[in-house]
Amino acid sequence: MKRRAHLAGLLAAPLVWLVGIYIFSLAMLLVTAFWTTDPFTSKVTPGFTLRNFEQLLINPAYLSTAMRTLGIALVVTVLSILVSVPLGIFMAKIARPWLRALLAVAITLPLWAGYLVKILAMRVTFTEDGFFNAMMAPFGVSGPGFSIVTVVLTLTYLWLPYMAVPVYTAIRQLPPNLFDAAADLGAGAWRTVRTVVLPLIKPAIIAGSIFTFSLSLGDYIAAKFVGGSTQMIGSIIASNINLNPPIAAAFSVVPIAFVVIYLVSVQRTGALERM
């Protein structure tokens, strides 16, 4: 009995948080998505209707926003992988200890500052008279300005540490003789990465991609400050949360569905079992 009481005491707080707050809030969000809003009074009326979800499919603006957000999240994830893998190999297997420490600080540096500070830093960088245009002006090159490209770059800057850290940790745990054996067998650098490194660090890449993908899906502050006219799912939710809460709730289900589909597809590869 004492053991069960002790176990119950340990699990009480996390279960209250998980079930009583987190899961209950998501359940209420899903319930609200089936309610209606009076077009004259803007009063929310409990009930059951699929009209809110129908609007997501038949409204071109909603549909294009959902697809745009999905594309941005996928591009951010791919860019994070393309940067993290060679950087992780260099840090773990090539760089000197002092350089490795310097790069580790540089990678995690975005985590030290507040979220809005980082967004504003990117805004200052890519504004018309900002740092990027000033540096590239002698070469006749101008920056992307506030556009979807800047949104992708900003989100990659924000979430790269969540990909780079697990990838670097996984690569550092690889025995050095794997690279030597691959070279002895005639494999070049790219073939070694493709056939030796990537299969072994796949769980780390999957773990990092879950963060970069899901965090990018739920972001909208970046689109607001550096995206110009770019709209993301979060933008639609924020604009409707007071005017039409059921539509906002219905649209909130979209990124959840995207993440669930992604996790299911990843699980079929077996990568989650090796994490």
N, C-alpha and C positions, 0 to 999 in steps of 0.2 A: 504493500500500500504506500509506504514512504517513497519507494522508487517511482511509482506512478504519479504520486503527488508532486514529486520533484520534477518529473518530466513535464507534467501539465503546467507547472509554474514556469518552466523554461520556454514552453511553446505558447503560452497564453498571449504574450505581447505581440509576437510576430503573426499569430493566427488572427488576432483582433485587427491588426493592420491589414493583413492580406485579405481576409474574408469580410470583415466589418467595414473597411474603408475602401480598399482598392477594388475588390470584386463587386461590392455593393454599388460603388459609384459607376462602374462600367455597366452593370445591370440596369441602373436607373437611366444611364445614357441611352441604352438600347430601347428601353421602354419609351422614353421621350421621343425617340425617332418615329414612333407610330402615332403621336398625338397631332393635333391640328392647331393652326393659328387663325384666329378671326381676322380677315383682311381689313376690317374697319376699326376694330378696337385694339388689335394686336395682342389680344388675350389668348393665352394658350389653354386649349381645352383637352383634357384627357379623353382618350378614345383609342380606336384602332383603325388605321388607314395605311395603305401602301403608297399613297400619293407622293409622300416625301421622297421615297426611293425611286419612284417613277420619274420624278423631276430630275434626279441625278442622271438618268439614262436618256431622257428626251430633250433636256436642256443642253444645247451645244456648248454653252459657256462652262457649265459644270463638268461635262464630259471631257472637254479639252483641258480644263484645269487639272482634273484627276490624272489624265495621261501625261500632261506636262510634268506634274509633280513626280509621277512614277519614273519618267525618263531622267529627271534631274537626280533623283535618288540613285538610280542605277549608274549614271555617269560618275557621280561622286564616289560611289563604291569602287568602280573600276579604276578611276584615277588614284584612289587611295591605295589600291593593290599595286598598281604600276609603280608608284613611288616607294611603297613600303618594302617590297621584296628586294630590289637592288640595294636600297639603303640599308636594309637589315643584313644582307650578305656582307656589304662593305663594313658595317659597324662590328659585326660578330666575328668575321674571319680575316679582315684586312687591316682595318684602322688600328693605329696605336692606342694604348689605353687613354692617354690624355685627349686624343681626338674623339675617341668613343664617348668619353664622358661629356665632351663639349657638344657632340651631336645629340646625346641623350637629353641634355638640358635644352637644346634648341627645339627638339621634337615635343617635349612636354611643356615648353614655355607658354603655348596658347592656353594651357589648362590653368595657369597661374592667374590670368587676368579674368575679369568679369566678362560675361557673355556680350553685353552691350558695348563694352570697351573694345572687344575684338571686332564687332560689326562696324563700329565707328572708325576703327583703324583701317579697315578695308575700304570704307567709304572715302576717307581722306586720301587713300592711296590711288583710287581709281576715279576720283572726281576730275572734272575737266582741267583744272589747274593743279592737279595732284602730283604725287611723286612719280607715278608711272609715266605720265605724259611728259613730265619735265626731263626724266632720264632718257626717254626714247625719242624726244623731239629732234636731236641731232641726226638721227638715222631716218627721219621722215616717217616714223611709226607712231600711230596714236592708239590709245587703249580702247577697250571695248565699251567704256563708259558704264552707265548703270543699265545693265541688260541681263539676260539669262546667263550669259557667259560669266559675268561677274558674280552672279548668284552661285554658280557651280564652283568657281574658284574660292569664294568665301566659305561655302559649306565644306569644301575639301580642306581648307585651312583650319576650320573649326574642329572637324571630326577626324582628321588624319591621325592624331595620337592614339585614338581608339583602335586603329588598324596597325599602326607602326609598332606599338609596344608589344602586343602578342606575337606579331610576326618576327620581330627581333628576338624575343625570348625563345621562340621555337627554333629559329635558325642557330642561335647560340648553343642550343642543346645538341645540335647535330655533331657527330664525331668528325674531326678534321680528316680522318682517313677516307671518308666517303668521297670527298673532293679529289683526294690523291688517287683513289682507285678509279674514279671516273676518268681522270686525266690519263692514267696508265692504259686504260682501255680505249683511248683515242677520242673520248668525248670532248667537244669544245665547251666553251663557257656557257653558251646558250643552251646546248643540249644537256649539260649537267644541271642547269637550273630547271629545265623543263622535265627531265626524266628522273632526277634524283631529289632536288630540293622541293619543288612544288608538291609532289605527292606526299612528302613527309610533313610539310607544314600546312597541309590543307585544312586540318582542324583549326589551326590558328587563324587562317584566312577567313574561314567560315565564321569564327567567333567575332573577328573584327568587322566583317561585313554586316553582321546582324546589327551592330551598333551604328555603323555609318549609314546603312540603308534605312533603319527605323528612325534615327534621329533626323535624317534629311527629309523623310516623309512628313514628319510632324513640325518642321520649321516653317515659319512665315515671316519672322523678323528680318531675316536676310533679304527676302524678296521685297519687303517694305522699304528698306533703307538703301539697298544697292541694286535692286532689280528693276528700277524704273517702273514700267507698266506690267512687269511680270507678275502673274498671279499664281499662287500655290493653294493647295487644299486648305492650309491653315488660314490663308487670307480670306477665303470664302466663309470659313467657320467663324473667324473673328468678326466679320462684317454682319453676320446673321445671328450672333449669339444673343443679342438683345432684341433685334427686330423680329426674328423668326427662329426661336430655339429648336423646334422640331427639325427644320432643315439643317441647322448646324449640327444637331445630334446625328441625323442621317448621314451627313457628309463625314462626320467623325468616324463612322463605321468603315469608310473606304480605306484609310491607311491601316486600320486594324486588319481588314481583310487582306490587303497587300502583304502585310507582315506575316499573317498566318499562311498564306499561299507560299511565301518565300521559305518559311520554316518547314513546311511540309515537303517542298521540293528539295530542300537541303537534307532533310531526314532520309529521303529515299536514296541519297548517295551514300549514307552510312557515316557521314562526317561527324554528325552530332554524337554518335556512340563513341567516337575516339577522342572527344574533347575532354 
